[in-house]
Amino acid sequence: MPLDAPPTTKSPAKPEIVASVCPHDCPSACALEVERIDAHTIGRVRGAKDNDYIAGVICAKVARYAERVHHPDRLTTPLLRVGPKGSDQFREISWDEALDRVADGFTEAVARHGPTTVWPYFFAGTMGLVNREGINRFRHVMGYSRQDANICTTVVRTGWIAGAGEVRGTDPREMAEADLLIMWGGNPVSTQVNVMTHVSRARKQRGAYFVVVDPYRSPTAEVADEHVMVRPGTDGAVACAMMHVLFRDGYADRGYLARYAEGTAALEEHLEIRTPEWAEAISGVPAAQIERLAKRYGETDRAFIRLGYGFARSRNGPMQVHAVASLPVVGGKWRHRGGGALWKVDGLYGLDLSLIQGTDVMDPDIRVLDMSRIGPVLTYEDDVVRAGPPVTAMLVQNTNPAAVAPDTGRVLKGFNRDDLFLVVHEQFLTETARHADIVLPATTFLEHADIYTAGGHPHLEVCDAVIEPRGDCWSNHKLLNALTRKLGGDHPACHMTEAELIDATLRRSGYPGFAEMVRKRWLDVSASWEDMHFLNGFPTASGRFQFAADWPAIGPLGEGVPALPDHVDIIDRATAEKPYRMVTAPARNYLNTSFTETPTSRKREGRPTVLVHPDTAAALGFGDGDRVRLGNEKGSVLLHARLFDGVQPTTVIVESVHPNAAFEEGVGINLLTSADSPPPAGGAVFHDTAVWMTKG
């Protein structure tokens, strides 16, 4: 039987259709319709047609989710490591033995070093709030080290709030009503396919012009009307030059600025020398193209900028986001339907997560460890951990840091420490799980209930389990409650089922309860049109958009960062020794390591490759398909070259995240990425890497 077929000998003529929600790390949190063949088996997964954002469209990765749920390699029973760390040598044990061993390991670590030696570590393998955020309740109850969960959104979030004050913006469904759409620093064809539904509507119904600003001709740029091919880390220069043109040529909306912006005069003076020619020298984007785009933007009322994540994953990422977010203010685009900008709509939900997260028992004096710096933390090179006890015990849920975290060399060095007791709760034996002492089998989203907020649309979604858990798999919620009690801790949420905890959270947040929300499937929580467009004022101290960002007030690393929008040159610049800038953009069939186990994704992605401009390859003496070595001070990796003229000659693209084992030498591309913390508040800088390149 092929792996993409559900394991059943006889399917009913018409499977039951059951509602669910995609849990994966994507702003769409798609409302789903799942074919339930029986209590243990699913068939096809589709998007909900009656959801006016999803509109029946989901990515191919989730459409074939039966491959993952019914994969023969899924973990179904607890495992004890019996071989070296990093191997696949484990033996099965019972849940009772597993819980005893975990509790003993954590208790022994605490006895030696105190509670903060234990570091529960998580991220967004599920976006369901109960099964994602419950690990924080566990840490707060037990007094373990806290986590700065910054690896994905912190850099872009700080840039957005620096000007706008809160994470919301134009309703994403208004993209269909725009006449000019600019996708800045994102690739939704691969990473957020629903965006393209609304872009397509605008193009078909209104003749909208679609622009993509990106370092390479991504699948989204391939279908755009115009591609602005920017050097990595220089988007702020392009945005500033566009604003220069808006002021210079009379496109700045003076009436809007007088009412809704603060610092306009200083900004206009600051931008006088930031011409398109200045930006061309920095970004590689032709000055004439910047002029044309700025003119088109200035002349189009219904101009919608959709900000992605990619251009923020740089040491100057927050400053770049702030510069781009300033454009619709200078142009007064917020005044128009189909105009304005959007990154996410997080500020709309108003959920009280205190019961899920256990914030009522949080000790604010307990240290906070930076998840993006897990490598330096585990190798005792991070300043915060050096000021206290080492991390000697971890519980990892919802993430695979051995592959996805920056500075893989240090991460693996840390995981290989003999004195680190590592517990991993997972669905597959990932690279991280292979380093664990105890591996615990986890449910998929179809096997438990949860509540979801979305970044890309304003729907609050709740769903129940679709099928029974596979084998002896436990949900995160069940494990965390059992382990808390086993260790002598307690909290009211520890005595609730997932449904009960969701119900209590919804009701204390002013929403209908669990049963009603499951029937409704979703609830549109968008604010009024005026509030979504900030026409009642921006949620800042002055009620106006802030052109001069107060970076020190946003984060501890903000001192000395220029306040006004600019190209802030703190990136890992190309040098004679490292002449190329590398971007590790998400691969279409992987996006993250959740899909690297499934056979169709593996087949479609193939081997790791580096996209190289033909002129660069010719100068270095290699051709299409040749082995190439990329490296920097952290090490080097071998890949195969694919010649591609959709990049600037000094830019290379490695679409990721392939498993470490997919690389010839067993370590993936994040060996080369840095765990440096960008100002003002930290985060990850995956797309800010200078490398050398030679024929392999």
Salt bridges, closest charged atoms under 4 A:
GLU16 OE2 - ARG36 NH2 2.93
GLU35 OE2 - ARG46 NH1 2.86
ASP50 OD1 - ARG521 NH1 3.54
ASP52 OD1 - ARG173 NH1 2.98
ASP52 OD1 - HIS459 NE2 3.56
ASP73 OD2 - HIS71 ND1 3.95
GLU97 OE2 - ARG91 NH2 3.70
GLU97 OE2 - ARG101 NE 2.82
ASP100 OD1 - LYS486 NZ 2.53
GLU133 OE2 - ARG132 NE 3.50
GLU166 OE2 - ARG168 NE 2.47
ASP171 OD2 - ARG173 NH2 2.71
GLU174 OE1 - HIS533 NE2 3.04
GLU177 OE1 - ARG337 NE 2.79
ASP179 OD1 - ARG206 NE 2.84
GLU222 OE2 - ARG217 NE 3.33
ASP225 OD1 - ARG203 NH2 3.24
ASP249 OD1 - ARG248 NE 2.68
ASP253 OD2 - ARG335 NE 2.80
GLU268 OE1 - ARG254 NH1 2.84
GLU291 OE1 - ARG248 NH2 2.76
GLU299 OE2 - LYS295 NZ 2.66
ASP301 OD1 - HIS336 NE2 3.63
ASP346 OD2 - ARG157 NH2 2.77
ASP346 OD2 - LYS344 NZ 3.08
ASP352 OD2 - ARG508 NH1 3.98
ASP360 OD1 - HIS491 NE2 2.91
GLU381 OE2 - ARG410 NE 2.95
ASP382 OD1 - ARG373 NE 2.69
ASP407 OD2 - ARG410 NH1 2.94
ASP419 OD1 - ARG417 NE 2.80
ASP437 OD1 - ARG81 NH2 2.68
GLU447 OE2 - ARG74 NH1 2.93
GLU461 OE1 - HIS457 NE2 3.72
ASP490 OD1 - HIS495 NE2 2.64
ASP503 OD2 - ARG507 NE 2.92
GLU516 OE2 - LYS520 NZ 3.82
ASP524 OD2 - ARG173 NH1 2.87
ASP566 OD2 - HIS270 NE2 3.65
ASP566 OD2 - ARG274 NH2 2.94
ASP569 OD1 - HIS567 NE2 3.91
ASP569 OD2 - ARG573 NH1 3.31
ASP572 OD1 - LYS578 NZ 3.74
GLU597 OE1 - ARG602 NH2 3.75
ASP615 OD2 - HIS613 ND1 3.87
GLU633 OE1 - LYS578 NZ 2.99
GLU633 OE2 - LYS634 NZ 3.47
ASP645 OD1 - ARG217 NH2 2.87
GLU664 OE1 - ARG627 NH2 2.81
GLU665 OE2 - ARG629 NH2 2.82
ASP676 OD2 - ARG315 NH2 3.10
ASP688 OD2 - ARG315 NH1 3.04
ASP688 OD1 - ARG581 NH1 2.56
